[in-house]
Amino acid sequence: MLRRAVRLGLGPGLLGRGLGTHREGSTLDWHGKVSEIKKKIQSVLPGGAWSPLCDTSHLPPEHSDVVIVGGGVLGLSVAYWLKRLEKRQGAIRVLVVERDHTYSQASTVLSVGGIRQQFSLPENIQLSLFSVEFLRNINEYLAVVDDPPLDLQFNPSGYLFLASEEGATIMENNVKVQRQEGAKVCLMSPEQLQKKFPWINTEGVALASYGLENEGWFDPWCLLQGLRRKVQSMGVLFCHGEVTRFVSSSNHMETAIGEKVTLKRIHEVHVKVDHSQEYQPVECAIVVNAAGAWSGRIAELAGIGKGPSGTLQGTKLPVEPRKRYVYLWHCPQGPGLEAPLVADPSGAYFRREGLGNNYLGGCSPAEEEEPDPGNLEVDHDFFQEKVWPHLAQRVPAFETLKVRRAWAGYYDYNTFDQNGVVGPHPLVVNMYFATGFSGHGLQQAPAVGRAVAEVMLEGHFQTINLSPFLFSRFYLGEKAQEHCII
Amino acid sequence: MAAPGASLRLVAPVWNRGTSGIRGLSRSVDPEGSQRKGRTLLQFLADHFYDVEAVREYLLQKQVLKVLQKNRSFTYIKERYGPYVAGAYFILKQGGAVKFQDKEWMRTNGSGLSGELWKLREVPIEAVDASGCAINYQGLDNLLALKELQSLSLQCCPHVDDWCLSRLHQLANSLRELSLAGCPRISERGLACLHHLQNLRRLDISHLPAVSNPGLTQILVEEMLPNCEVLGADWAQGLKLGPEEQSCDTASSPIPA
């Protein structure tokens, strides 16, 4: 009688079991039950993740001070600098929401990994200079106790930009600005170019600019993992889910001159779990849009751009995904160890990859020929028709090459002026942008992360002034055009 | 170059293998036995107590600061005595040797700097032996100011890495001899930027543990610097000892022009 009562009390699953195997059954169940009871007690104690009604361990927390949408290099960089610049340790709770743990479509890991200071805008040059200093001292910035140091596999081989007659004056002015900001760039005539790199065909080249130091390419995956590891050790929470909704409230106010304006404030972010209808409303104070190629979609969710066009409410975030192809080929007689990343006036570029005479390269298509960004399928005809002829004309050894692999990735392309969008939105007051870098986001990520963290914590840019990159320029029509885009 | 293999053990452990982690830097002079046990106990404590973790981070920071302190720039000496004396002071302080033009090699033998260093304001430096010194990217500023430097030896320097090599182009006009043997952080990617040094006649790239393929790198560097004698690995090193015909084939494959 007592034994049956005990067995009934021990759980429904045991009722139908062990009637035949009387003695052995009960001793086994007793040991199993002890460990289950122990686990239950541990989870109920303070600090355990037990809620009496349902299990929420796979969901993000209910409250977070900052929610960063997007766990790529820009999102992680913002998280890192937020934790580093916070006034008191543990003052800010940060949650990074990333839809794809494998980063299969993320621009960061599909990138060619180059870093250069050869830009036309001084802000871009400064961003790159700070980022290269960050990468050089990465093991001081991202050191985690007891973890092995990071090896970024940086190739300090430099960038070589070639200019035709029309582009020569612009290149000269750009180099002057770059030198003023502190970049080590030198100009070369076609004769000097031929002497230094005999494998180049200098026909059609009027001027070349060559980065001597602090330029090259590195492994973006290593940077991403290093940031992730460090940021987790600093206490940032990661969540595997997708942002589906923002819950916000509006405030109707009047400006100093009497105009009516509606300010919005986001209160909750709904994060939907993968392969399920479950979502968690995360209450937050600030949302950072670092969603890369999908930033436009996130901005639409927040109501940015919903209004009559031509007004500030109707100004959309002009960031959209653009597909870019990268091809890897083998050429046995190709340029040697000294080859920099060469950018042809036609837009085609290539760089050495490893020691086995393999090269990586591609070309940005013209505006009319933009491929459909719906998927990441590679178009091999594009290489045959648009990339190879230019490469073979510039480097005669590339006439015999064999394409080994190819892949495609997205640019978070800013259709307005191909430069990043940084800082708060004027109307949705607690959404900050860190996106839209159109192909040079990876190389500026450390510096942009710091700038956004400074705006969030201090209210203004402190180290590098990125006011030309604020959102309001889309409404005011002030383009911060970058001329050196690959 | 004199026995770089023997002096390798005194220097920080191989960086890129990543076995003992960041802690490895601070362990370089401890004996092996206590090192093993001490590490697991400290690691265990650091996993469970924030205080111990903070102490370990502080110790690591101190190590880093020590290297930075050694590589600070001597602006006063540079202004007062000129770049040559400042560079010489920097090298001698770190334990290296300097050779001024038409003079003998100068080294601090534990008894402090000789007084005649301060009189050599106008005399250029033609050779520097910085083997085993803790020179890093910042400290290289002092060396790059020596515009008549002909011979530079950076053997077994634990903090000289690919980034430092990318700065050496500033010495391209004068540098004739360069030795990088035994540096644990230099890889083939840094060696690629040596192509600026067209006046180089002698380059030693032996015993670089971070270079992935020493034989192939040797060939590529030789092609990059045609006028330079490159000492390093034998080109056959790294090739697997396969059957007879396999090694014959690789021996007879033509080196690309």
HADDOCK unambig.tbl for C-alpha pairs under 7 A between the chains (distance, minus, plus):
assign (segid A and resid 145 and name CA) (segid B and resid 57 and name CA) 6.73 0.50 0.50
assign (segid A and resid 146 and name CA) (segid B and resid 21 and name CA) 5.65 0.50 0.50
assign (segid A and resid 146 and name CA) (segid B and resid 22 and name CA) 6.30 0.50 0.50
assign (segid A and resid 146 and name CA) (segid B and resid 23 and name CA) 6.59 0.50 0.50
assign (segid A and resid 147 and name CA) (segid B and resid 21 and name CA) 5.42 0.50 0.50
assign (segid A and resid 147 and name CA) (segid B and resid 22 and name CA) 6.68 0.50 0.50
assign (segid A and resid 148 and name CA) (segid B and resid 18 and name CA) 5.03 0.50 0.50
assign (segid A and resid 148 and name CA) (segid B and resid 21 and name CA) 4.02 0.50 0.50
assign (segid A and resid 148 and name CA) (segid B and resid 22 and name CA) 5.94 0.50 0.50
assign (segid A and resid 149 and name CA) (segid B and resid 18 and name CA) 6.57 0.50 0.50
assign (segid A and resid 149 and name CA) (segid B and resid 21 and name CA) 6.21 0.50 0.50
assign (segid A and resid 149 and name CA) (segid B and resid 22 and name CA) 6.06 0.50 0.50
assign (segid A and resid 155 and name CA) (segid B and resid 189 and name CA) 4.91 0.50 0.50
assign (segid A and resid 155 and name CA) (segid B and resid 190 and name CA) 6.56 0.50 0.50
assign (segid A and resid 156 and name CA) (segid B and resid 163 and name CA) 6.81 0.50 0.50
assign (segid A and resid 156 and name CA) (segid B and resid 166 and name CA) 6.14 0.50 0.50
assign (segid A and resid 156 and name CA) (segid B and resid 189 and name CA) 6.95 0.50 0.50
assign (segid A and resid 156 and name CA) (segid B and resid 190 and name CA) 6.54 0.50 0.50
assign (segid A and resid 156 and name CA) (segid B and resid 193 and name CA) 6.69 0.50 0.50
assign (segid A and resid 157 and name CA) (segid B and resid 192 and name CA) 6.80 0.50 0.50
assign (segid A and resid 157 and name CA) (segid B and resid 193 and name CA) 5.87 0.50 0.50
assign (segid A and resid 213 and name CA) (segid B and resid 166 and name CA) 5.95 0.50 0.50
assign (segid A and resid 213 and name CA) (segid B and resid 167 and name CA) 6.52 0.50 0.50
assign (segid A and resid 333 and name CA) (segid B and resid 256 and name CA) 6.39 0.50 0.50
assign (segid A and resid 336 and name CA) (segid B and resid 220 and name CA) 6.93 0.50 0.50
assign (segid A and resid 336 and name CA) (segid B and resid 224 and name CA) 6.91 0.50 0.50
assign (segid A and resid 337 and name CA) (segid B and resid 192 and name CA) 5.37 0.50 0.50
assign (segid A and resid 337 and name CA) (segid B and resid 220 and name CA) 6.28 0.50 0.50
assign (segid A and resid 337 and name CA) (segid B and resid 224 and name CA) 6.69 0.50 0.50
assign (segid A and resid 338 and name CA) (segid B and resid 192 and name CA) 5.24 0.50 0.50
assign (segid A and resid 338 and name CA) (segid B and resid 193 and name CA) 6.42 0.50 0.50
assign (segid A and resid 338 and name CA) (segid B and resid 195 and name CA) 6.16 0.50 0.50
assign (segid A and resid 338 and name CA) (segid B and resid 224 and name CA) 6.78 0.50 0.50
